[in-house]
Amino acid sequence: MIELKEYCGFSNSVVVKGSPVSIKEAEENQEQKIDLNNDVTIVEIEAIHSAPFSTRNYTRYMEECLKDSTNLWTTPYHRPVIKHHNEKNGEIIGRVLSATYSSKSSVEGSSAQILTVAIPKKDAAEDIHNGLLETTSIGAMGIDVRCSICGQNIAEEGKCEHERGQVYDGKTCYWDVYKIEPKEISYVVVPSDPFSKNKKVYMASEVVPNLNGKQEVKENFTSNNKTVPIKEQDDGGNNPLNEEEVKQLQDKIKDLTDKVKELQDLVDAKDATIKTHENDIETKDAAIQDLTVKVDNAAAAQATAESQAIEAKESYRSQLSDTFNYVRTILGKQPLEESVLAKRSDESLLDAIVDMKEEYNQATPEPVIDPTITDPNDVKNKKVNMKESTDNDKDLDLQKEFANMISDLI
């Protein structure tokens, strides 16, 4: 066997000679009783947790270990509660009353061994109540303790070449504990299982677990720091009440019923208010959604209008430039390059067209010579004024026609 103590820093690996306790023989022993009075403090402790949880000493306790060792905490004797694992000359401050296995614990994914202990020592009980004594550590003899790397049973064969906490080929070495014989439970300063500590503290005057883990009520129980005797039961096993007590209970029931109804009314009113708020929120959400659609539509219309305005402006500019050069051509002037026109504003081009129109109105058209007449002495070859016409032709007013042509731009 090998000694195990679950407080930080313990590293003893000395194999101890001896034979483990027989669970069957221990259970056959006469049940022991612990005399508990009202002043004894009872503590429920989550003593140790199962794998995959590992203590800070790199030990892992298998579930079967916790299950199988449960009865050994109280047989053949109730294991002691001490401080700091001081077994030689340490003071016993209490005893283990019962041990149970719980599949649920403070450590997610791990089970636990729950110890219920009695602490009759006044000073120790006071330290437990005020929180000075809180964290614990189990002391046990390891009967089946295996190296997680090579599987060697260290408790029987001694240490292997692997050290706890070291990493081998990417795997951490643990001592996996499959079987133990409990020795004691200690209050320690720094436990290697940080979740090993007091979970519930109460007085024996309330409810006291007996040795079989059952619950038995003491003759007196504590209520609001006052000890109240329990009434004797009649032969029928019932606790009779007189008429006055019955009336008092009925009045209390009525008061509680009225309060429940009042609370229910408040809950209903609050539910109605919440429903109203929810409807308001839904209405506002619908309005917001509608407004969002309108805003999106307006933005799209604005974008379309801006695009059309740009196109119209470009078209107007193009027509204005073409008209400008056309008028210059009619007046016998050279058209301007597009790069030159681009430097001038719309107003500038329009003013220039107006000016050229005035210039055209003031100009006298030159006579036109008919190129088909070959004889210069022929009367038909004389210069003909553009304003003259034959009897079969209409008078042609070029000045008026040109004015009509550019009137849309001016």
C-alpha positions in Angstrom: 0.0 0.0 0.0 1.1 3.6 -0.5 0.2 6.6 1.7 -2.0 9.4 0.1 -2.6 12.8 1.6 -4.4 15.4 -0.6 -2.8 18.7 0.5 -0.5 20.7 -1.7 3.1 19.7 -1.4 2.6 16.1 -0.3 4.8 13.8 -2.4 5.4 10.7 -0.2 5.8 7.6 -2.3 6.9 5.1 0.4 5.2 1.7 0.1 3.7 0.7 3.4 3.4 -2.9 4.4 0.1 -4.2 5.7 -3.2 -5.8 4.7 -6.2 -3.8 3.7 -9.4 -4.0 5.8 -12.0 -6.5 4.8 -15.1 -4.7 4.0 -17.2 -7.8 4.6 -15.8 -8.3 8.0 -16.1 -4.6 8.9 -19.8 -4.6 8.0 -20.4 -7.6 10.2 -19.0 -5.8 13.2 -21.5 -4.4 15.7 -22.7 -1.0 14.8 -21.2 1.8 16.8 -23.1 4.7 18.2 -21.9 8.3 18.6 -23.6 10.2 21.4 -24.7 13.6 19.9 -26.1 16.4 22.0 -27.7 19.6 20.8 -24.4 21.5 20.9 -22.5 19.3 18.5 -21.8 20.9 15.1 -22.5 18.8 12.0 -20.7 19.4 8.8 -21.2 18.0 5.3 -18.0 17.9 3.3 -17.3 17.2 -0.4 -14.1 15.3 0.5 -12.7 14.2 -2.8 -13.8 14.3 -6.5 -13.5 11.7 -9.3 -11.7 11.6 -12.6 -11.4 13.2 -15.1 -10.7 15.8 -12.3 -7.2 15.7 -11.1 -5.8 17.1 -7.8 -2.9 19.4 -7.8 -0.8 16.5 -6.6 -1.6 14.9 -10.0 -3.7 12.1 -8.5 -7.0 11.0 -10.0 -9.6 9.0 -8.1 -11.7 6.6 -10.1 -15.5 6.5 -9.6 -15.3 2.9 -8.5 -12.7 3.9 -5.9 -15.1 6.4 -4.3 -18.1 4.0 -4.5 -16.2 1.0 -3.0 -14.6 3.0 -0.1 -17.8 4.6 1.1 -18.6 2.1 3.9 -14.9 2.1 5.1 -15.2 5.6 6.4 -17.4 4.3 9.3 -16.4 0.6 9.6 -14.9 -0.9 11.6 -14.7 2.5 13.3 -15.7 6.1 12.5 -12.7 7.7 10.9 -11.3 10.8 12.8 -11.4 14.4 11.8 -8.1 16.1 12.6 -6.0 19.1 11.5 -3.1 19.1 9.0 -2.9 15.3 8.8 -1.1 15.2 12.2 -1.8 11.6 13.1 0.9 11.1 15.7 0.1 13.7 18.3 -2.6 15.6 16.7 -5.9 16.5 18.3 -9.1 14.7 17.2 -11.8 17.3 16.8 -14.5 15.1 15.5 -15.6 11.8 13.8 -17.1 10.8 10.4 -20.8 10.0 11.0 -21.6 8.8 7.4 -20.2 8.7 3.9 -22.1 8.7 0.6 -21.3 8.7 -3.1 -22.8 11.5 -5.2 -22.9 11.5 -9.0 -23.2 15.3 -9.0 -20.7 17.6 -7.3 -19.2 21.1 -7.4 -16.9 20.0 -10.2 -18.7 19.7 -13.5 -18.3 16.2 -15.0 -17.1 14.7 -11.7 -18.7 12.7 -8.9 -17.8 13.2 -5.2 -17.5 11.4 -1.9 -19.6 13.3 0.7 -18.6 12.9 4.3 -20.9 14.0 7.2 -18.9 14.7 10.3 -19.6 15.6 13.9 -17.5 18.3 15.6 -18.0 18.3 19.4 -14.9 20.4 20.1 -16.1 23.9 20.9 -13.1 25.8 19.6 -12.9 23.8 16.4 -16.7 24.2 15.9 -16.4 27.9 16.3 -13.6 28.1 13.7 -15.8 26.1 11.3 -18.8 28.4 11.9 -16.7 31.6 11.3 -15.0 30.1 8.2 -11.4 29.6 9.6 -11.7 25.8 9.2 -13.1 25.3 5.7 -10.9 23.4 3.2 -10.1 19.7 3.7 -7.9 16.9 2.6 -8.4 13.1 2.8 -5.8 10.8 4.2 -5.8 7.2 2.9 -3.8 4.1 2.1 -3.7 3.5 -1.6 -4.2 -0.2 -2.4 -4.5 0.0 -6.1 -2.6 3.1 -7.5 -1.5 2.9 -11.1 0.8 5.1 -13.3 -1.2 6.6 -16.1 1.8 6.2 -18.5 2.8 2.6 -18.0 0.0 1.2 -15.9 2.3 -0.2 -13.1 0.5 -0.6 -9.7 2.7 1.6 -7.6 1.1 0.5 -4.3 2.2 -3.1 -4.8 5.3 -2.9 -7.1 6.8 0.4 -6.0 7.6 3.4 -8.1 8.1 3.2 -11.8 10.4 5.4 -13.9 7.7 8.0 -14.4 7.2 11.1 -12.2 3.8 12.6 -11.4 3.2 15.8 -13.2 5.9 15.2 -15.9 4.9 15.0 -19.5 5.9 12.0 -21.6 5.3 12.1 -25.4 2.7 14.8 -24.9 0.9 13.0 -22.0 0.9 14.1 -18.4 1.7 11.4 -15.8 -0.9 10.9 -13.1 -1.4 8.4 -10.2 -4.8 6.9 -11.0 -6.3 5.6 -7.7 -8.6 2.6 -8.1 -8.9 1.4 -4.4 -8.2 3.0 -1.1 -8.6 2.4 2.7 -9.6 5.7 4.3 -7.6 6.8 7.4 -8.8 10.3 8.3 -10.1 13.6 7.0 -8.1 16.8 7.8 -8.7 20.5 7.8 -5.7 21.9 5.9 -4.5 25.3 4.7 -4.1 24.5 1.0 -5.8 21.3 -0.3 -4.7 19.7 -3.5 -8.4 19.3 -4.4 -9.5 23.0 -4.2 -13.1 21.9 -4.1 -12.7 19.7 -1.0 -14.4 21.8 1.6 -17.4 22.4 3.9 -20.7 22.5 2.0 -23.2 22.7 4.8 -22.9 23.4 8.5 -25.7 23.0 11.1 -26.3 22.0 14.7 -27.1 18.4 15.8 -30.2 19.9 17.5 -31.8 20.2 14.1 -31.6 17.0 12.1 -28.9 14.4 12.9 -27.9 11.6 10.5 -27.4 8.3 12.3 -24.8 5.8 11.5 -26.8 4.3 8.6 -27.1 7.6 6.9 -30.8 7.9 7.8 -32.4 10.9 9.4 -33.7 10.9 13.0 -35.2 13.8 14.9 -33.7 14.7 18.3 -36.0 15.1 21.3 -35.5 18.8 21.0 -34.8 21.0 17.9 -33.4 24.5 17.6 -35.6 27.2 16.2 -34.5 30.9 16.2 -31.9 30.1 18.8 -34.5 28.7 21.2 -34.8 25.0 22.1 -38.4 23.9 21.7 -39.6 20.5 22.9 -41.4 18.2 20.5 -44.9 17.2 21.6 -45.5 13.6 22.5 -47.4 11.6 19.9 -50.6 9.8 20.7 -51.2 6.0 20.2 -52.4 6.6 16.6 -49.1 8.2 15.7 -50.7 11.6 15.2 -50.1 14.9 16.9 -53.6 16.1 18.0 -54.4 19.8 17.9 -57.1 21.6 20.0 -59.8 23.8 18.5 -57.9 27.0 19.1 -54.8 25.7 17.3 -57.0 24.5 14.4 -58.6 28.0 14.2 -55.2 29.7 14.2 -54.0 27.4 11.4 -57.2 28.1 9.4 -56.7 31.8 9.9 -53.1 31.5 8.7 -54.2 29.5 5.7 -56.8 32.2 4.8 -54.3 35.0 5.2 -51.9 33.1 3.0 -54.6 32.4 0.4 -55.5 36.1 0.4 -51.9 37.1 -0.1 -51.5 34.5 -2.9 -54.6 36.0 -4.6 -53.2 39.5 -4.1 -49.9 38.5 -5.6 -51.6 36.8 -8.5 -53.6 40.0 -9.2 -50.4 41.9 -9.3 -48.9 39.4 -11.6 -51.9 39.6 -13.9 -51.9 43.4 -13.9 -48.2 43.3 -14.7 -48.8 40.8 -17.5 -51.5 43.1 -19.0 -49.1 46.1 -18.8 -46.4 44.1 -20.5 -48.9 43.0 -23.2 -49.8 46.7 -23.8 -46.2 47.7 -24.1 -45.6 44.8 -26.5 -48.5 46.0 -28.7 -47.2 49.5 -28.6 -43.8 48.3 -29.6 -45.2 46.3 -32.5 -47.2 49.4 -33.7 -44.1 51.5 -33.5 -42.0 48.9 -35.3 -44.6 48.8 -38.1 -44.5 52.6 -38.4 -40.8 52.6 -38.4 -40.8 49.9 -41.1 -43.3 51.9 -43.2 -41.2 55.1 -42.8 -38.1 53.2 -43.7 -39.8 52.1 -47.0 -40.8 55.6 -47.7 -37.3 57.0 -47.0 -35.8 54.3 -49.3 -38.3 55.2 -52.1 -37.6 58.9 -51.7 -33.9 58.2 -51.9 -34.4 56.2 -55.0 -36.6 58.9 -56.6 -34.0 61.5 -55.7 -31.3 59.5 -57.2 -33.3 59.1 -60.4 -34.1 62.8 -60.6 -30.5 63.7 -60.1 -29.5 61.3 -62.9 -32.1 62.8 -65.2 -31.0 66.3 -64.3 -27.4 65.5 -65.2 -28.5 63.9 -68.5 -30.6 67.0 -69.3 -27.8 69.4 -68.4 -25.4 67.4 -70.6 -27.9 67.4 -73.5 -28.5 71.1 -73.2 -24.8 71.8 -73.1 -24.2 69.7 -76.2 -27.0 71.5 -78.1 -25.7 74.8 -77.0 -22.2 74.0 -78.2 -23.5 72.8 -81.5 -25.7 75.9 -82.0 -22.7 78.2 -81.1 -20.5 76.6 -83.8 -23.3 76.5 -86.3 -24.0 80.2 -85.9 -20.3 80.9 -86.3 -20.3 78.9 -89.5 -23.2 80.8 -90.9 -21.4 84.0 -90.1 -18.3 82.7 -92.0 -16.3 82.1 -88.8 -14.2 79.1 -87.9 -15.9 76.7 -85.4 -14.2 76.4 -82.0 -12.6 73.2 -80.7 -14.5 71.3 -78.0 -11.6 71.8 -75.6 -12.0 75.6 -76.0 -15.8 75.4 -75.6 -15.4 73.3 -72.5 -13.8 76.3 -70.7 -16.8 78.5 -71.3 -19.9 78.5 -69.2 -23.4 78.0 -70.5 -24.2 81.7 -69.9 -21.1 82.7 -71.9 -22.1 80.6 -74.9 -25.7 81.8 -74.8 -24.5 85.4 -74.6 -22.2 84.8 -77.6 -25.1 83.3 -79.6 -27.2 86.4 -78.9 -24.3 88.6 -79.9 -23.8 86.7 -83.2 -27.6 87.0 -83.8 -27.3 90.8 -83.6 -24.3 90.7 -85.8 -26.2 88.7 -88.4 -29.2 91.0 -88.3 -26.9 94.0 -89.0 -25.1 92.3 -91.9 -26.1 92.9 -95.6 -26.2 89.7 -97.6 -23.9 89.6 -100.7 -25.4 88.9 -104.1 -25.3 85.4 -105.3 -24.0 84.5 -108.9 -25.7 81.7 -110.7 -22.8 79.3 -111.6 -24.8 77.8 -114.5 -24.6 80.9 -116.6 -21.5 80.8 -118.9 -21.9 84.1 -120.8 -20.9 87.0 -118.6 -22.7 89.4 -121.0 -25.9 87.5 -120.7 -28.5 89.4 -118.7 -29.2 86.2 -116.7 -25.5 86.3 -115.6 -25.9 89.5 -113.7 -25.7 89.5 -109.9 -29.0 88.7 -108.4 -29.9 90.1 -105.0 -30.9 87.4 -102.5 -34.0 89.4 -101.6 -35.2 89.4 -105.2 -37.5 86.6 -106.6 -39.4 85.7 -109.7 -43.1 85.8 -110.0 -43.3 82.0 -109.4 -41.1 82.1 -106.3 -41.8 83.3 -102.7 -39.7 85.9 -101.1 -37.0 84.2 -98.9 -36.1 86.1 -95.7 -32.9 84.3 -94.4 -32.7 86.6 -91.5 -36.1 85.6 -90.3 -35.5 81.9 -90.9 -32.3 82.0 -88.9 -34.0 83.8 -86.0 -36.7 81.1 -85.9 -34.0 78.4 -86.0 -32.3 79.6 -82.8 -35.3 81.0 -81.0 -35.6 77.9 -78.8 -32.2 78.5 -77.4 -32.5 82.2 -76.7 
